[in-house]
Amino acid sequence: MTERWKVVIADYDYGDLDIERGILEPIGARVVGLQAKHEEELIPEVADCDAVINQYARVGRAAIGAMTRCKVIARYGIGVDIVDVEAATKRGILVTNVRDYCTEEVADHAIALWLSLVRRLPAYDRSTHQGVWHWQAARPVYRVRDRVMGIVSFGRIGRAIAERAHVFGPRLIAYDPHVEADEMARYGVKRVSKDELLSQSDYIVMQAPMTPQTRHFLSDDELSRVKPGVIIVNTGRGPTIDNKALYEALVDGRVSGAGLDDPEEEPAKRAHWTPAENPIFSLPNVIVTPHVAYYSEESIFTARQTAAGEVARVLTGQPPRFPVNAGALVSANMKGSS
């Protein structure tokens, strides 16, 4: 088939682009795979592209400003903070994401981190490997039932976490200014203020998206007001927790343990990284996983298939299934024609 479009995949860690090519090449698209860690690396290729798909690479104002014919920027995941949506909208470029592809996986991962910390499994595992066979090796361990879990952000994943947590018996509260109390009550969750969540929670489970308002949602001030010995789990975005402040709270015992699916610096978005850059990695009461909460073989397939499918739909004149800025584009077009 004659090449009609050029699709740039800014970065990917899937090992190949077979799924994407299987969807895009039949419609006449040429797929160009990059491994861009800096926006400047994108500019030469995106200048004449018709579409971009990105995983971790930022597609910002500079790259978007260089685009001469791009119609769509598709994210492999849910969050679009690494795409300058405002700049894309001004250029008439659709932005899409992938929704609901990993709700089950992230909720499972959050519960796994939480229970591992509650039951102090890493400490017990280390002690048995060293030949220590005593229940006292990782004390104290406290019963979960009737303690309080505070969930930050009560979207689809927050609700899935609540459904799972109920089985273990904690009382559930949540902070989310965008969700009404009666909606939370449907899941057996009490809506509270941020201050109430900090002071009441034995466990804080973060699932917040990355926005200017949620950056460092937990920092020095908040961690000075938490319940002593709180356990913190973050399966949302790394920068929602100030890692320097968390380190200090872990060292002085205000926080008894933390489970992070991504540290604040988000290593996958860095060209060079070592754990020595973040003292969190030196602490035995911290579990860090490499941004894998979303991962299962099924979820990865869905993310890739959906992102490539969104590009195919837009290029062939069909509406996308998961537009991020479609409303803003319509508004901009109406202003431009008035």
C-alpha positions as a Python dict, from the first residue, in 0.01 Angstrom:
ca = {
    (1, 'M'): (0, 0, 0),
    (2, 'T'): (123, 348, -85),
    (3, 'E'): (244, 541, 218),
    (4, 'R'): (-8, 807, 314),
    (5, 'W'): (93, 900, 669),
    (6, 'K'): (392, 910, 897),
    (7, 'V'): (341, 803, 1259),
    (8, 'V'): (620, 871, 1509),
    (9, 'I'): (636, 662, 1824),
    (10, 'A'): (836, 886, 2054),
    (11, 'D'): (947, 610, 2291),
    (12, 'Y'): (849, 260, 2400),
    (13, 'D'): (985, -20, 2614),
    (14, 'Y'): (783, -306, 2469),
    (15, 'G'): (1071, -460, 2273),
    (16, 'D'): (902, -427, 1934),
    (17, 'L'): (633, -234, 1749),
    (18, 'D'): (459, -531, 1591),
    (19, 'I'): (115, -449, 1734),
    (20, 'E'): (135, -86, 1626),
    (21, 'R'): (257, -172, 1278),
    (22, 'G'): (-12, -437, 1244),
    (23, 'I'): (-278, -170, 1297),
    (24, 'L'): (-119, 127, 1121),
    (25, 'E'): (57, -13, 816),
    (26, 'P'): (-264, -154, 661),
    (27, 'I'): (-409, 199, 647),
    (28, 'G'): (-98, 325, 467),
    (29, 'A'): (103, 461, 761),
    (30, 'R'): (479, 435, 803),
    (31, 'V'): (575, 381, 1166),
    (32, 'V'): (895, 544, 1291),
    (33, 'G'): (1011, 421, 1633),
    (34, 'L'): (1232, 643, 1849),
    (35, 'Q'): (1366, 625, 2204),
    (36, 'A'): (1357, 995, 2286),
    (37, 'K'): (1447, 1099, 2641),
    (38, 'H'): (1460, 1470, 2560),
    (39, 'E'): (1205, 1671, 2365),
    (40, 'E'): (1471, 1811, 2133),
    (41, 'E'): (1528, 1458, 1998),
    (42, 'L'): (1171, 1452, 1869),
    (43, 'I'): (1171, 1771, 1668),
    (44, 'P'): (1346, 1649, 1349),
    (45, 'E'): (1106, 1355, 1313),
    (46, 'V'): (778, 1514, 1423),
    (47, 'A'): (812, 1817, 1196),
    (48, 'D'): (650, 1628, 907),
    (49, 'C'): (458, 1361, 1096),
    (50, 'D'): (84, 1301, 1088),
    (51, 'A'): (62, 1147, 1434),
    (52, 'V'): (266, 1084, 1749),
    (53, 'I'): (235, 812, 2011),
    (54, 'N'): (429, 851, 2336),
    (55, 'Q'): (491, 643, 2645),
    (56, 'Y'): (726, 839, 2876),
    (57, 'A'): (872, 1103, 2642),
    (58, 'R'): (741, 1455, 2687),
    (59, 'V'): (571, 1607, 2383),
    (60, 'G'): (582, 1972, 2479),
    (61, 'R'): (539, 2314, 2329),
    (62, 'A'): (866, 2305, 2133),
    (63, 'A'): (792, 1974, 1963),
    (64, 'I'): (430, 2068, 1895),
    (65, 'G'): (539, 2403, 1755),
    (66, 'A'): (759, 2221, 1502),
    (67, 'M'): (469, 2008, 1372),
    (68, 'T'): (338, 2114, 1035),
    (69, 'R'): (65, 1857, 971),
    (70, 'C'): (14, 1647, 1284),
    (71, 'K'): (-348, 1549, 1351),
    (72, 'V'): (-325, 1348, 1673),
    (73, 'I'): (-100, 1280, 1973),
    (74, 'A'): (-190, 953, 2142),
    (75, 'R'): (-66, 854, 2488),
    (76, 'Y'): (-12, 489, 2572),
    (77, 'G'): (-147, 553, 2925),
    (78, 'I'): (-406, 749, 3119),
    (79, 'G'): (-223, 1064, 3228),
    (80, 'V'): (-152, 1338, 2975),
    (81, 'D'): (68, 1566, 3186),
    (82, 'I'): (362, 1483, 2957),
    (83, 'V'): (173, 1627, 2661),
    (84, 'D'): (123, 2003, 2636),
    (85, 'V'): (-249, 1971, 2572),
    (86, 'E'): (-299, 2347, 2556),
    (87, 'A'): (-34, 2386, 2285),
    (88, 'A'): (-179, 2093, 2092),
    (89, 'T'): (-528, 2243, 2110),
    (90, 'K'): (-404, 2577, 1977),
    (91, 'R'): (-252, 2393, 1681),
    (92, 'G'): (-574, 2199, 1618),
    (93, 'I'): (-420, 1865, 1721),
    (94, 'L'): (-631, 1603, 1897),
    (95, 'V'): (-487, 1443, 2212),
    (96, 'T'): (-606, 1097, 2315),
    (97, 'N'): (-528, 860, 2599),
    (98, 'V'): (-605, 502, 2703),
    (99, 'R'): (-864, 462, 2977),
    (100, 'D'): (-965, 168, 3194),
    (101, 'Y'): (-693, -60, 3061),
    (102, 'C'): (-521, -122, 3395),
    (103, 'T'): (-774, -55, 3670),
    (104, 'E'): (-761, -413, 3798),
    (105, 'E'): (-382, -430, 3785),
    (106, 'V'): (-320, -103, 3972),
    (107, 'A'): (-575, -183, 4241),
    (108, 'D'): (-422, -528, 4290),
    (109, 'H'): (-75, -376, 4311),
    (110, 'A'): (-183, -118, 4569),
    (111, 'I'): (-333, -389, 4790),
    (112, 'A'): (-24, -606, 4748),
    (113, 'L'): (207, -324, 4859),
    (114, 'W'): (-23, -237, 5148),
    (115, 'L'): (-50, -592, 5282),
    (116, 'S'): (324, -652, 5238),
    (117, 'L'): (394, -350, 5457),
    (118, 'V'): (119, -421, 5711),
    (119, 'R'): (240, -778, 5759),
    (120, 'R'): (605, -664, 5735),
    (121, 'L'): (687, -928, 5477),
    (122, 'P'): (1012, -770, 5349),
    (123, 'A'): (1159, -764, 5702),
    (124, 'Y'): (1053, -1121, 5775),
    (125, 'D'): (1191, -1235, 5440),
    (126, 'R'): (1528, -1072, 5511),
    (127, 'S'): (1546, -1224, 5858),
    (128, 'T'): (1469, -1581, 5747),
    (129, 'H'): (1725, -1557, 5468),
    (130, 'Q'): (1977, -1461, 5735),
    (131, 'G'): (1885, -1762, 5946),
    (132, 'V'): (1666, -1578, 6199),
    (133, 'W'): (1345, -1774, 6264),
    (134, 'H'): (1147, -1564, 6515),
    (135, 'W'): (809, -1394, 6502),
    (136, 'Q'): (970, -1104, 6686),
    (137, 'A'): (1206, -1033, 6396),
    (138, 'A'): (973, -774, 6242),
    (139, 'R'): (747, -669, 6527),
    (140, 'P'): (524, -484, 6575),
    (141, 'V'): (252, -608, 6342),
    (142, 'Y'): (-101, -481, 6400),
    (143, 'R'): (-440, -620, 6305),
    (144, 'V'): (-598, -452, 6001),
    (145, 'R'): (-963, -481, 6098),
    (146, 'D'): (-1111, -156, 6233),
    (147, 'R'): (-806, 50, 6143),
    (148, 'V'): (-851, 333, 5893),
    (149, 'M'): (-746, 341, 5529),
    (150, 'G'): (-751, 682, 5361),
    (151, 'I'): (-767, 680, 4982),
    (152, 'V'): (-648, 988, 4794),
    (153, 'S'): (-839, 1026, 4465),
    (154, 'F'): (-1157, 828, 4419),
    (155, 'G'): (-1177, 762, 4048),
    (156, 'R'): (-1207, 417, 3892),
    (157, 'I'): (-886, 288, 4047),
    (158, 'G'): (-957, 438, 4389),
    (159, 'R'): (-1296, 266, 4385),
    (160, 'A'): (-1140, -65, 4284),
    (161, 'I'): (-894, -32, 4573),
    (162, 'A'): (-1182, 32, 4813),
    (163, 'E'): (-1371, -275, 4691),
    (164, 'R'): (-1066, -492, 4757),
    (165, 'A'): (-975, -334, 5090),
    (166, 'H'): (-1323, -392, 5236),
    (167, 'V'): (-1252, -765, 5251),
    (168, 'F'): (-978, -708, 5509),
    (169, 'G'): (-1192, -501, 5742),
    (170, 'P'): (-1047, -148, 5768),
    (171, 'R'): (-1278, 152, 5785),
    (172, 'L'): (-1248, 344, 5459),
    (173, 'I'): (-1231, 720, 5409),
    (174, 'A'): (-1134, 915, 5099),
    (175, 'Y'): (-1033, 1260, 4986),
    (176, 'D'): (-1133, 1374, 4640),
    (177, 'P'): (-1280, 1724, 4590),
    (178, 'H'): (-1432, 1611, 4259),
    (179, 'V'): (-1642, 1323, 4398),
    (180, 'E'): (-1956, 1375, 4607),
    (181, 'A'): (-2014, 1210, 4944),
    (182, 'D'): (-2311, 1004, 4827),
    (183, 'E'): (-2104, 855, 4544),
    (184, 'M'): (-1832, 750, 4790),
    (185, 'A'): (-2098, 612, 5024),
    (186, 'R'): (-2205, 369, 4752),
    (187, 'Y'): (-1866, 202, 4804),
    (188, 'G'): (-1885, 211, 5182),
    (189, 'V'): (-1642, 502, 5198),
    (190, 'K'): (-1675, 823, 5399),
    (191, 'R'): (-1581, 1149, 5226),
    (192, 'V'): (-1338, 1358, 5434),
    (193, 'S'): (-1122, 1668, 5401),
    (194, 'K'): (-750, 1645, 5341),
    (195, 'D'): (-682, 1739, 5704),
    (196, 'E'): (-917, 1466, 5827),
    (197, 'L'): (-756, 1207, 5605),
    (198, 'L'): (-408, 1294, 5732),
    (199, 'S'): (-505, 1285, 6099),
    (200, 'Q'): (-728, 976, 6091),
    (201, 'S'): (-556, 734, 5852),
    (202, 'D'): (-349, 438, 5966),
    (203, 'Y'): (-283, 375, 5597),
    (204, 'I'): (-275, 634, 5319),
    (205, 'V'): (-315, 498, 4967),
    (206, 'M'): (-233, 752, 4698),
    (207, 'Q'): (-382, 721, 4352),
    (208, 'A'): (-369, 1087, 4252),
    (209, 'P'): (-311, 1203, 3893),
    (210, 'M'): (-28, 1447, 3825),
    (211, 'T'): (-150, 1806, 3816),
    (212, 'P'): (-9, 2134, 3949),
    (213, 'Q'): (-245, 2092, 4246),
    (214, 'T'): (-133, 1737, 4332),
    (215, 'R'): (243, 1786, 4301),
    (216, 'H'): (388, 1720, 4649),
    (217, 'F'): (40, 1646, 4783),
    (218, 'L'): (234, 1490, 5069),
    (219, 'S'): (526, 1707, 5177),
    (220, 'D'): (677, 1839, 5502),
    (221, 'D'): (361, 2008, 5627),
    (222, 'E'): (132, 1714, 5556),
    (223, 'L'): (375, 1456, 5695),
    (224, 'S'): (402, 1655, 6017),
    (225, 'R'): (27, 1604, 6065),
    (226, 'V'): (-12, 1232, 5989),
    (227, 'K'): (-106, 973, 6246),
    (228, 'P'): (215, 835, 6405),
    (229, 'G'): (324, 511, 6242),
    (230, 'V'): (114, 557, 5928),
    (231, 'I'): (186, 336, 5626),
    (232, 'I'): (189, 513, 5288),
    (233, 'V'): (132, 347, 4952),
    (234, 'N'): (156, 534, 4621),
    (235, 'T'): (43, 368, 4300),
    (236, 'G'): (-29, 707, 4144),
    (237, 'R'): (233, 942, 4008),
    (238, 'G'): (570, 965, 4181),
    (239, 'P'): (590, 1346, 4217),
    (240, 'T'): (268, 1356, 4421),
    (241, 'I'): (491, 1270, 4720),
    (242, 'D'): (791, 1483, 4816),
    (243, 'N'): (1052, 1209, 4853),
    (244, 'K'): (1287, 1419, 5064),
    (245, 'A'): (1010, 1487, 5314),
    (246, 'L'): (903, 1122, 5306),
    (247, 'Y'): (1258, 1006, 5371),
    (248, 'E'): (1283, 1225, 5679),
    (249, 'A'): (944, 1101, 5806),
    (250, 'L'): (1049, 740, 5757),
    (251, 'V'): (1378, 792, 5935),
    (252, 'D'): (1222, 961, 6238),
    (253, 'G'): (937, 708, 6259),
    (254, 'R'): (639, 928, 6181),
    (255, 'V'): (585, 697, 5882),
    (256, 'S'): (647, 329, 5957),
    (257, 'G'): (668, 210, 5598),
    (258, 'A'): (612, 313, 5237),
    (259, 'G'): (533, 132, 4915),
    (260, 'L'): (605, 332, 4601),
    (261, 'D'): (539, 222, 4245),
    (262, 'D'): (752, 513, 4123),
    (263, 'P'): (983, 748, 4312),
    (264, 'E'): (951, 1122, 4265),
    (265, 'E'): (1216, 1143, 3991),
    (266, 'E'): (1033, 887, 3771),
    (267, 'P'): (1343, 704, 3638),
    (268, 'A'): (1176, 580, 3317),
    (269, 'K'): (1167, 942, 3198),
    (270, 'R'): (1538, 996, 3261),
    (271, 'A'): (1823, 926, 3022),
    (272, 'H'): (2053, 832, 3312),
    (273, 'W'): (1951, 730, 3661),
    (274, 'T'): (2083, 542, 3962),
    (275, 'P'): (1912, 472, 4297),
    (276, 'A'): (2198, 656, 4467),
    (277, 'E'): (2024, 980, 4364),
    (278, 'N'): (1735, 915, 4603),
    (279, 'P'): (1800, 822, 4970),
    (280, 'I'): (1459, 649, 4983),
    (281, 'F'): (1634, 348, 4828),
    (282, 'S'): (1863, 312, 5130),
    (283, 'L'): (1578, 241, 5372),
    (284, 'P'): (1470, -112, 5464),
    (285, 'N'): (1109, -10, 5536),
    (286, 'V'): (1043, 103, 5179),
    (287, 'I'): (929, -111, 4887),
    (288, 'V'): (986, 44, 4544),
    (289, 'T'): (861, -115, 4222),
    (290, 'P'): (965, 16, 3876),
    (291, 'H'): (633, 172, 3771),
    (292, 'V'): (475, -166, 3711),
    (293, 'A'): (138, -128, 3886),
    (294, 'Y'): (-32, -97, 3547),
    (295, 'Y'): (139, -404, 3406),
    (296, 'S'): (-4, -736, 3300),
    (297, 'E'): (36, -899, 2961),
    (298, 'E'): (-329, -818, 2896),
    (299, 'S'): (-308, -452, 2998),
    (300, 'I'): (4, -388, 2790),
    (301, 'F'): (-164, -537, 2484),
    (302, 'T'): (-474, -323, 2540),
    (303, 'A'): (-272, -3, 2584),
    (304, 'R'): (-76, -58, 2265),
    (305, 'Q'): (-375, -166, 2061),
    (306, 'T'): (-588, 124, 2183),
    (307, 'A'): (-328, 397, 2129),
    (308, 'A'): (-249, 277, 1778),
    (309, 'G'): (-621, 233, 1709),
    (310, 'E'): (-691, 593, 1812),
    (311, 'V'): (-431, 714, 1562),
    (312, 'A'): (-580, 494, 1288),
    (313, 'R'): (-929, 627, 1358),
    (314, 'V'): (-825, 992, 1346),
    (315, 'L'): (-614, 953, 1032),
    (316, 'T'): (-899, 778, 849),
    (317, 'G'): (-1152, 1045, 946),
    (318, 'Q'): (-1324, 867, 1236),
    (319, 'P'): (-1376, 1019, 1581),
    (320, 'P'): (-1143, 890, 1853),
    (321, 'R'): (-1287, 679, 2134),
    (322, 'F'): (-1089, 850, 2410),
    (323, 'P'): (-1035, 1219, 2324),
    (324, 'V'): (-881, 1444, 2585),
    (325, 'N'): (-931, 1784, 2422),
    (326, 'A'): (-1210, 1735, 2168),
    (327, 'G'): (-1436, 1983, 2346),
    (328, 'A'): (-1163, 2244, 2363),
    (329, 'L'): (-1093, 2198, 1991),
    (330, 'V'): (-1459, 2251, 1904),
    (331, 'S'): (-1465, 2564, 2117),
    (332, 'A'): (-1146, 2694, 1957),
    (333, 'N'): (-1282, 2627, 1608),
    (334, 'M'): (-1607, 2807, 1688),
    (335, 'K'): (-1417, 3112, 1815),
    (336, 'G'): (-1201, 3106, 1507),
    (337, 'S'): (-1501, 3105, 1275),
    (338, 'S'): (-1695, 3375, 1459),
}
